[in-house]
Every structure is written in C-alpha cells, then in structure tokens.
C-alpha cells in the first residue's frame, strides 16, 4: 500500500497543471449559470417539451348528479307526485291558521359541550335563527307568555333524553306542542352498543343502529322538503358507520329520506341509483328494501308532529333537511328565505401563462353556460375582471380566444383591475396609481368594453 501511494504522489508531482486565471474562472461560472437559467425558464414554460408527452387540455368537469326537479316523469302504473313539476316558489310551509307562537327555537341538549349540540347551535347561528339552549335534564323553561307560545320548534339532541324525560315534564311538553301546534326535531345519537329492532318506548317505532349506509335519496312525496330537492340519488357510501334507521309500525310515519345498507343492492325493481327512470312509487319509500334515515311523525298517533334524524350533520344533506324541518314544523315562521343573489367573478381574464389561457371554444362555452343558468337565475352574467396589458399575450389560438372575448363582450359584465395587474398598495404615490388605472380605462374605451367602473376621465388631483 505504501509503494502504491508513493507512485501516485510521484506521478501527480510531475503532472503538468495549467493555472487558471480568476477572471476566466468567473466568466465560465457565469456562462454556466446563464445556460442553466435559460434551460430552467424553457422547461417552466414548456414542461412537456422533449418528453414525448403532448400537453392536452382536459374537458371541463361535469356534475355527477342530474337534478330532475323541473322534469315531470309519470311512468305507467305510477301515481304522479304532487310535488313533481311544481315550481319551487310554490313550495311554502305557511298556513292560514292563527298561530300563537314566537319565531324562537328551544334546543334541549345533554350538556352545552356536546358535539351534536354545538353543531345544531352552529347551524342556527349561521342562519340567524333565534334560539335558547337548555339542558334536557333540568326543569323546563317557561313555555308560554300570556296566551302566546314562546317557541315555534323544539329540538332534542338525543332521542333517549326525550323518551326518558320526567313524566311531568314530558306531559307538559307534549301538551304545549298539541295546544300551540308546535313540532319537535329529535336526533338519535350514536351509541357504543348496536340495537336491532329495538322498540322506541311509547311509540309504534323501532330502530336499528350502528349501520353503514349508501345511496341516499329524498322522498318527493314528503311535504317537509323546501330547500332540499328530491328526484336524484346521492350514490356512494355515507360518512360514518353509526347511522340509525327507523322501522315504522303505524300510518302516522312517513319517510323523508331513505338509504340502503352498504354492500346490499337488493332485488327491488324500483332501485335506480342513476335516477334515470323518474320518481318511484310512494310505497318504495316505506318498504323493507330501503332504510329510513329521516322519518316524519305526522301526529296521528298522539297529536304531536315530530321529525326524527338517524344521524347528525356529518352528511351535508342532513343540514338542508334540518332547515326544511324547522320551516315545516314552525308553519313557515322560522325559515330561511329562498331568494339568493349570485355573482360569479372571473378574475384576470387576460392574465395567464401561455398554454393555460382561454381559447375561442372556451369563450363560447362560457356564453352557453351563462344562457343555461339564466333559466334559473334571472339576468345572470359572468363578471369579468381585466388587465389590458396582457391582452394577446398567449399562443396564437389563445390570442383568438382573447379576440373572441371582445367579440362577445356585450354578453358579460366587466370590471377593471390595474393595467399591469399590479398591487395598488405598492405604488409610491397617487399619481402613479391613477396613471395605471387610466391605461386600463383607455384599453376599455378602445375595446368598447362597457364597465360601470370605467367612467370618462376628469381632472387629476394635485397630489
């Protein structure tokens, strides 16, 4: 080993090495850095170049659910639902009865820290509904004032808390509901042990618990639905494996929503997960092939109307059904308005890297979508934000898309951004800021873009 090391040292000692001048070394490093920057910039602009992969734009996403609410399907041998084909504005829970109730909700929870109780409160607060929360184990609050009921709806967080109430409180509460025509919403909370055909104490109703379900759908014959729309199946597994389902043994009960056991398709010819065959018969929503997750007690048994939920708000449709239940049981006194104002802003319509900008067929698709939405939203327009500097800054087919946008400019609403898409707070003074805005205004005038924010120029402030 020592001999080998000596030979290598002797060879390196006599190896001619040419010294490199620092200037040449720095110049070489700069050339390497410059080449690397050019290469990285090219790869960033054209990531698929040289890889054999052709960059193609995928088709726009389409919804997996088709809402049939505006279509009327009446298969032979089936009765037409009274709600099919009825305009949504006609669905109203208001009544001509003289009601003596306030538009406040009484929420009875196990503890103020329980998760479901907090979820209920969050939904009520989000929809600006007045409520009072009390512990179900305590004495009931005053239910009346003079000859008027204080509460329009009563909500129980737990079904067991209701059926196991103190006899006096239970009778007092039921009497109040009958006298003032007030309904109850009751949730069946999950529990560690599973129940199979367990009877609900005092009612002709049975429950199965700790289930995993799939294929959720609403009963279009139910009068509870208002915001929620029937006519479609939400296909797939529902969140959670702690669902409770209800089995009725009396004509007072009607399903509001049903599902199926996960992994069980059944042999029911009415089962239609794609929703293409129109409404099912009314018996479908109460047969043994479906599992009732939300059930309506119409009050034929004891004179009190109730709506029972087999799970909380982990599944998003339960939130809508919850709001519909409040509206229905309060005779429309506690409900959210159906009128909504929709504005869709499409920011930076001209700002985009080459390769991902809009093309002519994209503009035509926007116009087509806008016209389709106007069937449901009067005078709907896409609201386009523009920065004039980036007009015609893409590939040739994308520049055609920019031109097509101007050709269709009267189809849309427009609002200006900064001409160079710069941030206003980064300008040093108001004059520079105004100059940038004037450039965008000039672009809108040349392009004949009608924007409510781009008005004729006036005198400049002396600042």
TORMAR-29343 format. One record per residue (C-alpha): residue in one letter; x, y, z. Coordinates in Angstrom, 1 decimal, decimal comma, padded with zeros to 4 digits, always signed. Example, Ala and Ser with C-alpha at 12.3 -4.5 7.8 and 13.67 -1.06 7.14 Angstrom:
<pts>
PT;a;+012,3;-004,5;+007,8
PT;s;+013,7;-001,1;+007,1
</pts>
This chain:
<pts>
PT;x;+000,0;+000,0;+000,0
PT;x;+002,9;+002,4;+000,8
PT;x;+004,6;+001,7;-002,5
PT;x;+001,4;+002,4;-004,4
PT;x;+000,9;+005,6;-002,6
PT;x;+004,4;+006,7;-003,4
PT;x;+003,9;+006,0;-007,1
PT;x;+000,7;+008,1;-007,2
PT;x;+002,4;+011,0;-005,4
PT;x;+005,3;+010,9;-007,8
PT;x;+003,0;+010,8;-010,9
PT;x;+001,0;+013,8;-009,6
PT;x;+004,1;+015,7;-008,8
PT;x;+005,3;+015,5;-012,5
PT;x;+001,7;+016,0;-014,0
PT;x;+001,7;+019,3;-015,8
PT;x;-001,1;+021,6;-014,4
PT;x;-002,0;+024,8;-016,1
PT;x;-003,1;+027,5;-013,7
PT;x;-006,5;+029,2;-014,4
PT;x;-006,8;+033,0;-014,2
PT;x;-009,6;+034,1;-011,8
PT;x;-011,3;+036,2;-014,5
PT;x;-011,6;+033,2;-016,8
PT;x;-013,0;+031,1;-013,9
PT;x;-015,6;+033,7;-013,0
PT;x;-016,6;+034,1;-016,7
PT;x;-017,0;+030,3;-017,0
PT;x;-019,2;+030,1;-013,9
PT;x;-021,4;+033,0;-015,2
PT;x;-021,8;+031,2;-018,6
PT;x;-022,9;+028,0;-016,8
PT;x;-025,4;+029,9;-014,6
PT;x;-026,8;+031,7;-017,7
PT;x;-027,2;+028,5;-019,6
PT;x;-028,9;+026,9;-016,5
PT;x;-031,3;+029,8;-016,2
PT;x;-032,3;+029,7;-019,9
PT;x;-032,9;+025,9;-019,7
PT;x;-035,0;+026,2;-016,5
PT;x;-037,0;+029,0;-018,0
PT;x;-037,7;+026,9;-021,1
PT;x;-038,7;+023,9;-019,0
PT;x;-041,0;+026,0;-016,9
PT;x;-042,8;+027,5;-020,0
PT;x;-042,9;+024,2;-021,8
PT;x;-042,8;+021,4;-019,2
PT;x;-043,6;+018,6;-021,7
PT;x;-041,1;+019,6;-024,4
PT;x;-038,8;+016,8;-025,4
PT;x;-040,6;+014,2;-023,2
PT;x;-042,8;+012,9;-026,0
PT;x;-045,9;+013,8;-023,9
PT;x;-048,4;+016,1;-025,7
PT;x;-050,0;+018,6;-023,4
PT;x;-053,7;+018,4;-023,8
PT;x;-056,4;+020,3;-022,0
PT;x;-059,0;+018,2;-020,3
PT;x;-062,7;+018,7;-020,8
PT;x;-064,4;+020,8;-018,1
PT;x;-065,8;+018,8;-015,2
PT;x;-069,5;+017,9;-015,3
PT;x;-071,7;+017,1;-012,3
PT;x;-072,3;+013,5;-011,4
PT;x;-075,8;+014,3;-010,2
PT;x;-078,6;+015,3;-012,5
PT;x;-081,4;+017,2;-010,8
PT;x;-084,8;+016,2;-012,3
PT;x;-086,8;+018,6;-010,2
PT;x;-088,0;+020,6;-013,3
PT;x;-089,0;+017,4;-015,2
PT;x;-092,2;+015,5;-014,9
PT;x;-091,8;+011,8;-015,1
PT;x;-095,0;+009,8;-014,8
PT;x;-094,2;+006,1;-015,6
PT;x;-097,1;+003,9;-016,5
PT;x;-098,8;+002,5;-013,4
PT;x;-097,4;+005,0;-011,0
PT;x;-099,1;+008,0;-009,4
PT;x;-097,8;+011,4;-010,1
PT;x;-096,2;+013,1;-007,1
PT;x;-098,0;+016,3;-006,1
PT;x;-094,6;+018,0;-006,0
PT;x;-093,4;+016,9;-009,4
PT;x;-093,4;+019,8;-011,9
PT;x;-094,5;+022,3;-009,3
PT;x;-092,4;+025,5;-009,4
PT;x;-090,1;+025,9;-006,4
PT;x;-091,6;+029,2;-005,5
PT;x;-094,9;+027,4;-004,8
PT;x;-093,4;+025,2;-002,1
PT;x;-094,3;+027,1;+001,1
PT;x;-094,9;+025,9;+004,7
PT;x;-097,0;+028,9;+005,7
PT;x;-100,5;+028,2;+006,9
PT;x;-103,7;+030,2;+007,3
PT;x;-104,2;+029,0;+010,9
PT;x;-104,0;+031,6;+013,6
PT;x;-100,7;+030,7;+015,3
PT;x;-099,8;+031,9;+018,8
PT;x;-096,1;+031,1;+018,7
PT;x;-092,9;+033,1;+018,6
PT;x;-090,2;+032,5;+016,0
PT;x;-087,8;+031,2;+018,6
PT;x;-086,4;+027,7;+018,9
PT;x;-085,9;+025,7;+022,1
PT;x;-082,8;+023,4;+022,0
PT;x;-082,6;+020,8;+024,7
PT;x;-079,1;+019,2;+024,9
PT;x;-077,4;+016,8;+027,2
PT;x;-074,6;+019,3;+028,0
PT;x;-073,6;+022,6;+026,5
PT;x;-070,3;+021,0;+025,4
PT;x;-071,7;+018,0;+023,4
PT;x;-070,6;+017,9;+019,8
PT;x;-074,0;+017,5;+018,2
PT;x;-075,4;+020,2;+020,4
PT;x;-072,7;+022,6;+019,2
PT;x;-073,3;+021,6;+015,6
PT;x;-077,0;+022,4;+016,0
PT;x;-076,2;+025,8;+017,5
PT;x;-073,7;+026,5;+014,7
PT;x;-076,4;+025,8;+012,0
PT;x;-078,9;+028,0;+013,8
PT;x;-076,5;+030,9;+014,3
PT;x;-075,3;+030,7;+010,7
PT;x;-078,9;+031,1;+009,5
PT;x;-079,6;+033,8;+012,1
PT;x;-082,4;+031,9;+013,8
PT;x;-083,3;+032,9;+017,4
PT;x;-082,9;+030,0;+019,9
PT;x;-082,5;+029,2;+023,5
PT;x;-080,4;+026,3;+024,7
PT;x;-081,2;+024,4;+027,8
PT;x;-080,1;+021,1;+029,4
PT;x;-082,7;+018,4;+028,9
PT;x;-082,1;+017,1;+032,4
PT;x;-083,1;+020,3;+034,1
PT;x;-086,6;+021,8;+034,7
PT;x;-088,2;+023,0;+031,5
PT;x;-088,1;+026,8;+030,9
PT;x;-091,3;+028,7;+030,8
PT;x;-093,0;+027,7;+027,5
PT;x;-095,7;+030,4;+027,4
PT;x;-096,1;+034,1;+028,0
PT;x;-099,7;+035,3;+028,5
PT;x;-101,6;+033,4;+025,8
PT;x;-098,7;+033,0;+023,4
PT;x;-096,2;+030,2;+023,0
PT;x;-092,5;+031,2;+023,4
PT;x;-091,1;+028,6;+021,0
PT;x;-092,1;+027,6;+017,4
PT;x;-089,9;+024,5;+017,3
PT;x;-088,4;+022,2;+020,0
PT;x;-085,2;+020,3;+019,3
PT;x;-083,9;+017,4;+021,2
PT;x;-080,3;+016,4;+020,8
PT;x;-080,9;+012,8;+021,9
PT;x;-083,9;+010,6;+021,4
PT;x;-083,3;+008,8;+024,7
PT;x;-083,4;+012,1;+026,6
PT;x;-086,9;+012,7;+025,2
PT;x;-088,4;+009,2;+025,8
PT;x;-086,8;+009,0;+029,3
PT;x;-087,9;+012,5;+030,4
PT;x;-089,6;+013,1;+033,8
PT;x;-093,3;+012,2;+033,3
PT;x;-094,5;+015,6;+034,4
PT;x;-092,1;+017,4;+032,0
PT;x;-092,9;+015,1;+029,2
PT;x;-096,7;+015,6;+029,5
PT;x;-096,2;+019,3;+029,9
PT;x;-094,1;+019,5;+026,7
PT;x;-096,5;+017,3;+024,6
PT;x;-099,5;+019,3;+025,8
PT;x;-097,7;+022,5;+024,8
PT;x;-097,0;+021,1;+021,3
PT;x;-100,6;+020,0;+020,8
PT;x;-102,2;+023,2;+022,0
PT;x;-099,9;+025,6;+020,1
PT;x;-099,3;+023,3;+017,1
PT;x;-095,6;+023,1;+017,7
PT;x;-093,4;+020,3;+016,3
PT;x;-090,3;+018,6;+017,5
PT;x;-087,0;+017,6;+015,9
PT;x;-085,3;+014,7;+017,6
PT;x;-081,8;+013,2;+016,8
PT;x;-080,9;+009,7;+017,5
PT;x;-077,3;+009,8;+018,7
PT;x;-074,9;+007,0;+018,1
PT;x;-074,1;+004,7;+020,9
PT;x;-071,4;+002,1;+021,6
PT;x;-073,7;-001,0;+021,5
PT;x;-075,8;-001,7;+018,4
PT;x;-079,5;-002,1;+018,5
PT;x;-081,6;-004,4;+016,3
PT;x;-085,3;-003,8;+016,0
PT;x;-085,3;-002,1;+019,4
PT;x;-088,7;-000,5;+020,2
PT;x;-088,8;+003,2;+021,0
PT;x;-090,5;+003,5;+024,3
PT;x;-094,1;+004,6;+024,0
PT;x;-094,2;+004,7;+020,2
PT;x;-095,0;+002,2;+017,4
PT;x;-091,5;+002,7;+016,1
PT;x;-088,4;+000,5;+016,0
PT;x;-084,8;+001,4;+015,4
PT;x;-081,6;-000,3;+014,1
PT;x;-078,3;+001,4;+015,0
PT;x;-074,6;+001,3;+014,2
PT;x;-075,1;+000,8;+010,5
PT;x;-073,1;+001,9;+007,4
PT;x;-075,3;+003,1;+004,6
PT;x;-075,1;+004,2;+000,9
PT;x;-077,3;+005,6;-001,9
PT;x;-079,1;+008,4;-000,1
PT;x;-082,3;+009,9;-001,6
PT;x;-085,3;+012,1;-000,6
PT;x;-088,9;+011,2;-000,7
PT;x;-090,5;+013,5;-003,3
PT;x;-093,9;+012,9;-001,7
PT;x;-092,9;+014,4;+001,6
PT;x;-094,3;+017,8;+002,4
PT;x;-091,2;+018,6;+004,6
PT;x;-088,9;+019,4;+001,6
PT;x;-088,5;+023,0;+000,8
PT;x;-084,9;+023,9;+000,1
PT;x;-083,8;+020,3;-000,4
PT;x;-084,8;+018,8;-003,8
PT;x;-085,9;+015,3;-004,4
PT;x;-085,6;+013,3;-007,7
PT;x;-082,0;+012,2;-007,5
PT;x;-079,9;+009,6;-005,7
PT;x;-076,7;+010,6;-003,9
PT;x;-074,7;+007,5;-004,8
PT;x;-071,9;+006,2;-002,7
PT;x;-071,1;+005,3;+000,9
PT;x;-072,4;+007,8;+003,5
PT;x;-069,9;+009,2;+006,0
PT;x;-069,7;+007,3;+009,3
PT;x;-070,7;+003,8;+010,4
PT;x;-073,0;+004,8;+013,2
PT;x;-076,3;+005,5;+011,4
PT;x;-079,6;+004,8;+012,9
PT;x;-082,6;+003,8;+010,8
PT;x;-086,3;+003,7;+011,7
PT;x;-088,9;+001,0;+011,2
PT;x;-092,5;+002,2;+011,4
PT;x;-095,5;+000,2;+012,5
PT;x;-098,2;+002,9;+012,2
PT;x;-099,7;+005,1;+009,4
PT;x;-098,5;+008,2;+011,3
PT;x;-095,0;+007,8;+009,9
PT;x;-093,7;+008,8;+006,5
PT;x;-090,1;+008,6;+005,3
PT;x;-088,4;+011,9;+004,4
PT;x;-085,1;+010,3;+003,4
PT;x;-084,0;+006,8;+002,8
PT;x;-080,8;+004,9;+002,0
PT;x;-079,5;+001,3;+001,6
PT;x;-077,3;-000,9;+003,6
PT;x;-073,7;-000,6;+002,4
PT;x;-072,9;-003,6;+000,2
PT;x;-076,6;-004,5;-000,3
PT;x;-078,2;-003,8;-003,6
PT;x;-081,4;-005,7;-003,1
PT;x;-083,8;-007,1;-005,7
PT;x;-086,2;-004,2;-005,7
PT;x;-087,1;-003,3;-009,3
PT;x;-087,6;+000,3;-008,2
PT;x;-084,0;+000,7;-007,2
PT;x;-082,5;+003,2;-009,5
PT;x;-079,1;+004,6;-008,4
PT;x;-078,7;+006,7;-011,5
PT;x;-082,1;+008,3;-011,2
PT;x;-082,9;+007,9;-014,9
PT;x;-086,3;+006,2;-014,5
PT;x;-088,2;+009,1;-012,8
PT;x;-090,0;+009,0;-009,5
PT;x;-090,7;+005,8;-007,7
PT;x;-094,0;+004,7;-006,2
PT;x;-094,9;+006,1;-002,8
PT;x;-094,6;+002,6;-001,3
PT;x;-091,0;+002,4;-002,3
PT;x;-090,0;+004,9;+000,4
PT;x;-091,5;+002,8;+003,2
PT;x;-090,7;-000,8;+002,1
PT;x;-088,2;-003,2;+003,7
PT;x;-085,6;-002,8;+000,9
PT;x;-084,9;+000,8;+002,0
PT;x;-083,6;+002,1;+005,3
PT;x;-085,3;+005,2;+006,6
PT;x;-082,8;+007,7;+007,9
PT;x;-085,2;+010,7;+008,4
PT;x;-088,8;+010,0;+009,4
PT;x;-091,8;+012,3;+009,8
PT;x;-094,3;+011,6;+012,5
PT;x;-097,5;+013,3;+011,2
PT;x;-099,1;+013,4;+014,7
PT;x;-101,8;+010,7;+014,0
PT;x;-100,7;+008,7;+017,0
PT;x;-100,6;+011,2;+019,8
PT;x;-101,3;+014,6;+018,2
PT;x;-097,7;+015,8;+018,2
PT;x;-095,7;+016,2;+015,0
PT;x;-092,1;+015,1;+015,1
PT;x;-089,2;+014,6;+012,6
PT;x;-086,5;+012,2;+013,7
PT;x;-083,0;+012,1;+012,3
PT;x;-080,9;+008,9;+012,4
PT;x;-077,6;+010,8;+012,3
PT;x;-076,1;+014,3;+012,8
PT;x;-074,6;+016,7;+010,3
PT;x;-071,6;+014,6;+009,1
PT;x;-073,6;+014,1;+005,9
PT;x;-074,2;+017,5;+004,3
PT;x;-077,8;+016,8;+003,1
PT;x;-078,9;+016,4;+006,7
PT;x;-078,2;+020,1;+007,3
PT;x;-080,6;+021,1;+004,5
PT;x;-083,2;+018,6;+005,7
PT;x;-082,8;+020,1;+009,2
PT;x;-083,6;+023,6;+007,9
PT;x;-086,6;+022,3;+006,0
PT;x;-087,8;+020,5;+009,1
PT;x;-087,6;+023,7;+011,2
PT;x;-089,6;+025,6;+008,5
PT;x;-092,2;+022,8;+008,2
PT;x;-092,8;+022,3;+011,9
PT;x;-093,0;+026,1;+012,6
PT;x;-095,5;+026,5;+009,8
PT;x;-093,0;+028,8;+008,0
PT;x;-092,5;+031,2;+010,9
PT;x;-088,9;+030,1;+011,3
PT;x;-087,4;+029,6;+007,9
PT;x;-084,7;+031,0;+005,6
PT;x;-085,7;+033,0;+002,5
PT;x;-085,4;+031,2;-000,8
PT;x;-084,2;+034,3;-002,7
PT;x;-080,5;+034,4;-003,3
PT;x;-078,2;+036,8;-005,2
PT;x;-075,5;+035,1;-007,2
PT;x;-072,4;+036,8;-008,8
PT;x;-069,6;+034,8;-010,3
PT;x;-066,4;+036,8;-010,8
PT;x;-063,9;+035,6;-013,3
PT;x;-060,8;+037,5;-012,3
PT;x;-057,8;+038,1;-014,5
PT;x;-059,5;+037,1;-017,7
PT;x;-056,5;+038,1;-019,8
PT;x;-053,8;+037,2;-017,3
PT;x;-052,5;+033,7;-017,7
PT;x;-049,4;+031,9;-018,8
PT;x;-049,2;+030,7;-022,4
PT;x;-050,7;+027,2;-022,6
PT;x;-053,4;+027,6;-020,0
PT;x;-055,2;+030,7;-021,3
PT;x;-058,7;+030,7;-022,7
PT;x;-059,4;+029,8;-026,3
PT;x;-062,3;+030,6;-028,6
PT;x;-064,3;+027,5;-027,8
PT;x;-063,9;+028,3;-024,1
PT;x;-065,5;+031,6;-024,6
PT;x;-068,4;+030,0;-026,5
PT;x;-068,8;+027,5;-023,6
PT;x;-069,0;+030,4;-021,1
PT;x;-071,7;+032,1;-023,2
PT;x;-073,6;+028,8;-023,5
PT;x;-073,3;+028,1;-019,7
PT;x;-074,4;+031,7;-019,0
PT;x;-077,6;+031,2;-021,1
PT;x;-078,3;+027,9;-019,4
PT;x;-078,0;+029,5;-015,9
PT;x;-080,5;+032,2;-016,9
PT;x;-083,2;+029,6;-016,9
PT;x;-082,9;+029,5;-013,1
PT;x;-081,2;+032,9;-012,3
PT;x;-082,7;+036,0;-014,0
PT;x;-080,3;+038,2;-015,8
PT;x;-077,3;+036,1;-014,8
PT;x;-073,9;+037,3;-016,1
PT;x;-070,3;+036,3;-015,6
PT;x;-068,4;+039,3;-014,2
PT;x;-065,0;+039,5;-015,9
PT;x;-062,0;+041,3;-014,4
PT;x;-059,5;+042,5;-016,9
PT;x;-056,0;+043,9;-017,1
PT;x;-055,4;+045,4;-020,6
PT;x;-051,6;+044,9;-020,7
PT;x;-051,9;+041,1;-021,0
PT;x;-054,4;+041,2;-024,0
PT;x;-053,0;+039,0;-026,8
PT;x;-050,1;+037,6;-024,7
PT;x;-050,6;+033,9;-025,4
PT;x;-050,2;+031,4;-028,2
PT;x;-052,0;+032,2;-031,5
PT;x;-055,1;+030,1;-030,6
PT;x;-055,2;+031,7;-027,2
PT;x;-055,0;+035,2;-028,8
PT;x;-058,0;+034,1;-030,9
PT;x;-059,7;+033,4;-027,5
PT;x;-059,0;+037,0;-026,4
PT;x;-060,4;+038,3;-029,6
PT;x;-063,5;+036,2;-029,2
PT;x;-063,9;+037,6;-025,7
PT;x;-064,1;+041,1;-027,2
PT;x;-066,4;+039,9;-029,9
PT;x;-068,8;+038,6;-027,2
PT;x;-068,1;+041,5;-024,8
PT;x;-071,7;+042,5;-024,5
PT;x;-072,6;+039,1;-023,2
PT;x;-070,7;+039,7;-020,0
PT;x;-070,2;+042,2;-017,2
PT;x;-066,8;+043,7;-016,8
PT;x;-064,8;+045,4;-014,1
PT;x;-061,2;+046,8;-014,3
PT;x;-058,1;+045,7;-012,5
PT;x;-054,8;+047,5;-012,7
PT;x;-053,5;+047,7;-016,3
PT;x;-050,4;+045,6;-015,4
PT;x;-052,2;+043,6;-012,8
PT;x;-050,0;+045,3;-010,1
PT;x;-050,9;+045,7;-006,5
PT;x;-052,3;+049,2;-005,6
PT;x;-050,6;+049,4;-002,3
PT;x;-047,1;+049,0;-003,9
PT;x;-047,3;+052,4;-005,7
PT;x;-045,3;+055,2;-004,3
PT;x;-047,9;+057,9;-004,9
PT;x;-051,5;+058,5;-006,1
PT;x;-050,4;+059,9;-009,5
PT;x;-048,6;+056,7;-010,5
PT;x;-051,6;+054,7;-009,3
PT;x;-054,0;+056,9;-011,3
PT;x;-051,8;+056,6;-014,4
PT;x;-052,0;+052,8;-014,2
PT;x;-055,8;+052,9;-013,9
PT;x;-056,1;+055,4;-016,8
PT;x;-054,2;+053,0;-019,0
PT;x;-056,8;+050,3;-018,3
PT;x;-059,6;+052,8;-018,9
PT;x;-058,1;+053,6;-022,3
PT;x;-057,9;+049,9;-023,1
PT;x;-061,6;+049,5;-022,2
PT;x;-062,5;+052,6;-024,4
PT;x;-060,6;+051,3;-027,4
PT;x;-062,0;+047,8;-027,0
PT;x;-065,5;+049,2;-026,4
PT;x;-065,8;+047,3;-023,1
PT;x;-068,7;+048,7;-021,0
PT;x;-067,7;+048,8;-017,4
PT;x;-069,6;+050,6;-014,7
PT;x;-066,3;+051,4;-013,0
PT;x;-064,6;+052,9;-016,1
PT;x;-066,1;+056,3;-016,4
PT;x;-065,0;+059,3;-018,5
PT;x;-061,8;+060,8;-017,3
PT;x;-061,9;+064,0;-015,2
PT;x;-059,3;+066,3;-013,7
PT;x;-056,4;+064,8;-012,0
PT;x;-055,9;+065,6;-008,3
PT;x;-052,9;+067,7;-007,5
PT;x;-051,0;+065,1;-005,5
</pts>
